[in-house]
Amino acid sequence: MFIFILIGYLNDIWVYPLNHSTWIWIGGSKTVRHMGVYGEKGEMSGDYLPASRMNTLAAYDNSSRTVWLFGDYWYVLNKNKNYE
């Protein structure tokens, strides 16, 4: 029996250009359950990060033929005969 153990939610941003056929990590924190870093409304900064999310969102950009992915969760797969 396989057991999936949830480690935590992520705030990763990935892009998949169809002509490259590989996922590229764009950004996000390097920790799980990130609380987010926000500024004032309308203020922009490369230091701001959205909080980790439980669900993944995806969008397809037809003009650049890319798939964008935000959020995810990190888990480990444990095969342990004690669970059978």
N, C-alpha and C positions, 0 to 999 in steps of 0.2 A: 504494500500500500504506500502511496506517496502522500506526504503531508506538506502543504504549503504553509509556511510561517510568515506572516506579515511583519515586516520590520518597521515600515512607516511610509507616509505619503511624501511625494516629491513635488517640486515646482519646476521641473525641467522643461526646456523648450528645444524641440528637435525639428529638423527640416529634412525632407526626402525629395531631392531633385530626381525626377523620373529618368532623366538622361544620364545620371551618375549611378543609379541603383544602389545607393548606400545612404544610411542615416548619418546626419551630421549634428552633433550637439552644439546648440547655439548659446545656451546659458542656463542659469539656475543655481541654486545654492548647492553646496557639496554635503549637506546634512539632510536628514529626514526630519519631517514635521517642522519645517521652517516657518516662523511666525510672520514673515514678510517685513519689508522695510518700505515705508511710505513717506511721502513729503506732503507739502501743501497742494491743494487742488490746482491743477493747471501747471504745476512746476515739474520739469523733467530733469532726470539725472540718471546716469548709468549705474548709480549706487542703489537704486530702488529695485526691489524684487517683490513679486506677488507672493502671497502665502502658499504653502503646499496645499494640494487639492486631493480629494478622495477620488474624483472621477477625471478621466482623460477627455480632452476636447481636441478635435481635429478639424482642419479646414484645407480645402484644395484651392490653389491659385491657378486658374486656367491660363493666365497670361504668361506665367513663368514655369508652368507645369511642375509645381512643387506641392508637396503635402506638408502641412505644418501641424505639429503635435505639442500640446501643452498639458503638463501634469502627468502623474503616473503614481505607481506605488512600487516599493521595493520589497521583494519577498525572497526567501530561500526555499529550495526544494529539499526535503529531508526524506530519505528512504530508510525507514527504520522497521525492522521485522517485529519489534515489540508492539507495533500498532496493528498487526495483522491478526 
